[in-house]
């Protein structure tokens, strides 16, 4: 009999087994209705929320990349414009320098021309003064030599013509 006692201990009563199975089924049903559905709903909502945040982050990243690309283009355009402005300024500076040099050369040539003209005028004036002094001296010498009244105007004309002949040679 010992085997029967052991079997009774090992195999439960049928009604106890059915009751336990029913209790377990009710527990599973209650857990499914009260816990599983709400938890699954919360997890689904959280998943959607995280997906939305990931989508927004991807859109922001794309927008930032686009903005960075535009900024690079703007900077590169600004650099090109700056280089062009510097180049134009250098060219204008060179042109202004050349113009100032040319103007200086023209003014220098004009000053030189004016100086030559002034020298010619002074030379002509000095020649005229020298002629006049020579004529006056010649008349004074002729008066002393002749000791008579000589017509100064006639003598002046003859001496002037003499001086012109001497100077022109």
Buried (B, 14 or more C-beta within 10 A) or exposed (E): EEEEEEEEEEEEEEEEEEEEEEEEEEEEEEEEEEEEEEEEEEEEEEEEEEEEEEEEEEEEEEEEEEEEEEEEEEEEEEEEEEEEEEEEEEEEEEEEEEEEEEEEEEEEEEEEEEEEEEEEEEEEEEEEEEBEEBBEEBBEEBBEEEEEEEEBEEBBEBBBEBBEEEEEE
